[in-house]
Amino acid sequence: MRYRILFIILALFCLPVCANEGIQDKYLVNDSIDADAIMREVIQHAESQEEYVNGYDAQIYVKRVGQVLKKNILAQLSPDFFFINQKSDKAITEAIAKVHYQAPNHYSHEIKAISGNIRNIQEVEERAMRFLNFNIYNPTSFNNDVLMPVSRNAFRYYRFSFLSEKDTLGVKVITIKIEPRINNQRLIEGTISVIPGLWIVSNADVSGKWNFFDFRVSTDYGISGKEFLLPTQTDLFFTINLLGNHIENYYVSKTEYTNVNKYDEKPRRIRSGYDLTDYFNISLDALPVIKDSVFWSENRPVPLTPSEELIYEKTRLIDSLDLKNSTWNLTKSIVSSKEFDFMNSDFRYSGLINPLKLAYSDLDGLVYWQQLKLHHRFRSEQAITFEPDIGFVFRRKEVFFNIPVSWLYQPQRMGEISLSLGNHNNAYNSKVIDAINGALKDSTFNFDDLNLEYYKHYYLSLRNNYELFNGFLLNVGVDYHLYQPVSNTSKRKEPKELEALIAGEDYVSFAPVIGFTYTPHQYYKFVGKRKRYVGSRFPTFSAEYARGTSNILNSNSNYERIEADVQQLIPLDLFRSIRYYAGCGIFTNAKSVYFADFSKFSKRNFPSSWDDRIGGVFHLLDSKWYNASNSYVQAHFMFESPYMLLHFIRGISKEILRERIYIGQLYLPALPYYTEVGYAIGNHIFSAGVFSGFERGRYDSFGVRFNFELGN
């Protein structure tokens, strides 16, 4: 490695000589340049070139110009999604950011100024900084969603071909065409320009698809002096043509480097621990809007065109008409998600009639839910969060709700006290469980003939989480459950052993709880003073113990509940991965009637997003089974790949980001063998899957699931 970097340093002094020597015979095939041979040299030297720059400080200027060519009611109802301004079809945004880079791949952005008629910080975070500062020498870019053509396994995914050879200011440049071998969003196409001898990239002009947007990025890199190997100017084109809406956006960024640390033969300081705080991060206390035209004329390296100046003039007129559009803002909050920040508080609301909060499954039918979030941060980085949600399951005609309030009192240690009030699925008590287990021994007994939803279930939970050491979270608290009997609406005759249980009394459970979650070698980052986990290569272990205690707050249940699980994400390569989850639980030492409501094995009434944990999810298992036994063992396996079946269908494959295969296995004493298999596809808009269930090895059911990912 050291000798490669020294070679680069020496080559800088003879750049014109190296560049004009021409292509050696080993890079020629039938008198034509072998693009694969050129790319092998680039890939071989990429690691050295990435290490050549230890770090830098720079100021980046970003200008964005947008134009709405076509829009319909969808854009009007969700302008934030399309990043458009309802007041004008033309928009301009300017931003200046201070950038600190630490190799390898550590970015920190501090936005110093922003102006224009769209001042949405999400615009800067999600697009500009992600795409305008990518490193061509990294194996992946764009938030690790795209495989770059200079990675070690690039030949597996890309085809390379020679395009042209020319001299530019006395430097020979070879342009290579890049084509993906499969049609997928995680691959790009375009060209890169290479300087032979040094084997560095002078320009990368690539295009692809991200979320719903088509993008094209063209970046020039320095080939000598202080800017050697670093991006100097980037042009970015974003286009969306979706459901009758056509919006085009153009970005340009110019980088001025104030301090560049080149390679040092002395041993570099190795980052200790698992702190990734310096990785890509945008810091912003408040939106620094600066309207002063003198400031921008002095700090704007790319002059405004006459048409862009006209947009600014119209912006000033529009700002005086904000009151006129207050009715529109109220309407938008009804039909689409609404969010805004004020001082140190955040407000998020899903929208009263938001179609993105609809989901469907064969088991529950349509599900519609609402979400609200109020989050207030104190100067000490402590925070209070109020995040209720409520939903309606149409097929069961039931309303489910959860009202949590939490106080983050120790952000450095993830210390948080939370209080939750809500309801669960209707349940039945342990007497019914015993009757079921006895009745199931009779081959003529049919579990589906029983109407077992006898008790409404409400809960109040108080928990305290605290990190004892990195990766280890201790959870202590108390759960309070209320079970109220409901009338049996079934007209059929129940078995004699169940008749006496229909009209029961109220049951109350008071249960102190202690548990832990532990992930070895847990990586994390700090956002301000708040610590957040960001992943690990090792499994996550957790366990929980609850003791139901009678004669406290009218409690009449006495039992012990023990549960444990383990789960892990195992990357197979840059795109494919395996996830597994295994867990078990048991109710034991019962000295009274109890309800088998497990914490880690329970029915989920609201659809989980595509990227939620897979633990405990059986898409076709009826809710009655979750209370049918006093013990369980479950295991889940998931394989994810961006290409399995759909890459054979060219018109569809690029719109699908992932494909998944699910296998789930469950053991209950009342159901000793239940298997569920499924196949699902998904992208940033939706996820959909088909599933089959097998009871005791025999086919039992088939179903589909669909929910929007856009709202997540």
Rosetta blueprint (number, residue, H / E / L):
1 M L
2 R H
3 Y H
4 R H
5 I H
6 L H
7 F H
8 I H
9 I H
10 L H
11 A H
12 L H
13 F L
14 C L
15 L H
16 P H
17 V H
18 C H
19 A H
20 N H
21 E L
22 G L
23 I L
24 Q L
25 D H
26 K H
27 Y H
28 L E
29 V E
30 N L
31 D L
32 S E
33 I E
34 D L
35 A H
36 D H
37 A H
38 I H
39 M H
40 R H
41 E H
42 V H
43 I H
44 Q H
45 H H
46 A H
47 E H
48 S H
49 Q H
50 E H
51 E H
52 Y H
53 V E
54 N E
55 G E
56 Y E
57 D E
58 A E
59 Q E
60 I E
61 Y E
62 V E
63 K E
64 R E
65 V E
66 G E
67 Q E
68 V E
69 L E
70 K E
71 K L
72 N L
73 I H
74 L H
75 A H
76 Q H
77 L H
78 S L
79 P H
80 D H
81 F H
82 F H
83 F L
84 I L
85 N E
86 Q L
87 K L
88 S E
89 D L
90 K E
91 A E
92 I E
93 T E
94 E E
95 A E
96 I E
97 A E
98 K E
99 V E
100 H E
101 Y E
102 Q E
103 A L
104 P L
105 N L
106 H E
107 Y E
108 S E
109 H E
110 E E
111 I E
112 K E
113 A E
114 I E
115 S E
116 G E
117 N L
118 I L
119 R L
120 N L
121 I H
122 Q H
123 E H
124 V H
125 E H
126 E H
127 R H
128 A H
129 M H
130 R H
131 F H
132 L H
133 N L
134 F L
135 N L
136 I L
137 Y L
138 N L
139 P L
140 T E
141 S E
142 F L
143 N L
144 N L
145 D L
146 V E
147 L E
148 M L
149 P L
150 V L
151 S L
152 R L
153 N L
154 A H
155 F H
156 R H
157 Y H
158 Y E
159 R E
160 F E
161 S E
162 F E
163 L E
164 S E
165 E E
166 K E
167 D E
168 T E
169 L L
170 G L
171 V E
172 K E
173 V E
174 I E
175 T E
176 I E
177 K E
178 I E
179 E E
180 P E
181 R L
182 I L
183 N L
184 N L
185 Q L
186 R L
187 L L
188 I L
189 E E
190 G E
191 T E
192 I E
193 S E
194 V E
195 I E
196 P L
197 G L
198 L L
199 W L
200 I E
201 V E
202 S E
203 N E
204 A E
205 D E
206 V E
207 S E
208 G E
209 K E
210 W E
211 N L
212 F L
213 F E
214 D E
215 F E
216 R E
217 V E
218 S E
219 T E
220 D E
221 Y E
222 G E
223 I L
224 S L
225 G H
226 K H
227 E H
228 F E
229 L L
230 L L
231 P E
232 T E
233 Q E
234 T E
235 D E
236 L E
237 F E
238 F E
239 T E
240 I E
241 N E
242 L E
243 L L
244 G L
245 N E
246 H E
247 I E
248 E E
249 N E
250 Y E
251 Y E
252 V E
253 S E
254 K E
255 T E
256 E E
257 Y E
258 T E
259 N E
260 V E
261 N E
262 K E
263 Y L
264 D L
265 E L
266 K L
267 P L
268 R L
269 R L
270 I L
271 R L
272 S L
273 G L
274 Y L
275 D E
276 L L
277 T L
278 D L
279 Y L
280 F L
281 N E
282 I E
283 S E
284 L L
285 D L
286 A L
287 L L
288 P L
289 V E
290 I L
291 K L
292 D L
293 S H
294 V H
295 F H
296 W H
297 S H
298 E H
299 N H
300 R L
301 P L
302 V L
303 P L
304 L L
305 T L
306 P H
307 S H
308 E H
309 E H
310 L H
311 I H
312 Y H
313 E H
314 K H
315 T H
316 R H
317 L H
318 I H
319 D H
320 S L
321 L L
322 D H
323 L H
324 K H
325 N H
326 S H
327 T H
328 W H
329 N H
330 L H
331 T H
332 K H
333 S H
334 I H
335 V H
336 S L
337 S L
338 K E
339 E E
340 F E
341 D E
342 F E
343 M L
344 N L
345 S E
346 D E
347 F E
348 R E
349 Y E
350 S L
351 G L
352 L L
353 I L
354 N L
355 P H
356 L H
357 K H
358 L E
359 A E
360 Y E
361 S E
362 D L
363 L L
364 D L
365 G E
366 L E
367 V E
368 Y E
369 W E
370 Q E
371 Q E
372 L E
373 K E
374 L E
375 H E
376 H E
377 R E
378 F L
379 R L
380 S L
381 E L
382 Q L
383 A E
384 I E
385 T E
386 F E
387 E L
388 P L
389 D E
390 I E
391 G E
392 F E
393 V E
394 F L
395 R L
396 R L
397 K L
398 E E
399 V E
400 F E
401 F E
402 N E
403 I E
404 P E
405 V E
406 S E
407 W E
408 L E
409 Y E
410 Q E
411 P H
412 Q H
413 R H
414 M L
415 G E
416 E E
417 I E
418 S E
419 L E
420 S E
421 L E
422 G E
423 N E
424 H E
425 N E
426 N E
427 A E
428 Y L
429 N E
430 S H
431 K H
432 V H
433 I H
434 D H
435 A H
436 I H
437 N H
438 G H
439 A H
440 L L
441 K L
442 D L
443 S L
444 T L
445 F L
446 N L
447 F H
448 D H
449 D H
450 L L
451 N L
452 L L
453 E L
454 Y L
455 Y E
456 K E
457 H E
458 Y E
459 Y E
460 L E
461 S E
462 L E
463 R E
464 N E
465 N E
466 Y E
467 E E
468 L E
469 F E
470 N L
471 G L
472 F E
473 L E
474 L E
475 N E
476 V E
477 G E
478 V E
479 D E
480 Y E
481 H E
482 L E
483 Y E
484 Q E
485 P E
486 V L
487 S L
488 N L
489 T L
490 S L
491 K L
492 R L
493 K L
494 E L
495 P L
496 K H
497 E H
498 L H
499 E H
500 A L
501 L L
502 I L
503 A L
504 G L
505 E L
506 D L
507 Y E
508 V E
509 S E
510 F E
511 A E
512 P E
513 V E
514 I E
515 G E
516 F E
517 T E
518 Y E
519 T L
520 P L
521 H L
522 Q L
523 Y E
524 Y E
525 K E
526 F E
527 V E
528 G L
529 K L
530 R E
531 K E
532 R E
533 Y E
534 V E
535 G E
536 S L
537 R L
538 F L
539 P L
540 T E
541 F E
542 S E
543 A E
544 E E
545 Y E
546 A E
547 R E
548 G E
549 T L
550 S L
551 N L
552 I L
553 L L
554 N L
555 S L
556 N L
557 S L
558 N L
559 Y E
560 E E
561 R E
562 I E
563 E E
564 A E
565 D E
566 V E
567 Q E
568 Q E
569 L E
570 I E
571 P E
572 L L
573 D L
574 L L
575 F L
576 R L
577 S E
578 I E
579 R E
580 Y E
581 Y E
582 A E
583 G E
584 C E
585 G E
586 I E
587 F E
588 T E
589 N L
590 A L
591 K L
592 S L
593 V L
594 Y L
595 F E
596 A L
597 D L
598 F L
599 S L
600 K L
601 F L
602 S L
603 K L
604 R L
605 N L
606 F L
607 P L
608 S L
609 S L
610 W L
611 D L
612 D L
613 R L
614 I L
615 G L
616 G L
617 V L
618 F L
619 H L
620 L L
621 L L
622 D L
623 S H
624 K H
625 W H
626 Y H
627 N H
628 A L
629 S L
630 N L
631 S E
632 Y E
633 V E
634 Q E
635 A E
636 H E
637 F E
638 M E
639 F E
640 E E
641 S E
642 P L
643 Y L
644 M L
645 L L
646 L H
647 H H
648 F H
649 I L
650 R H
651 G H
652 I H
653 S H
654 K L
655 E L
656 I L
657 L L
658 R E
659 E E
660 R E
661 I E
662 Y E
663 I E
664 G E
665 Q E
666 L E
667 Y E
668 L E
669 P L
670 A L
671 L E
672 P E
673 Y E
674 Y E
675 T E
676 E E
677 V E
678 G E
679 Y E
680 A E
681 I E
682 G E
683 N L
684 H L
685 I L
686 F E
687 S E
688 A E
689 G E
690 V E
691 F E
692 S E
693 G E
694 F E
695 E E
696 R L
697 G L
698 R E
699 Y E
700 D E
701 S E
702 F E
703 G E
704 V E
705 R E
706 F E
707 N E
708 F E
709 E L
710 L L
711 G L
712 N L
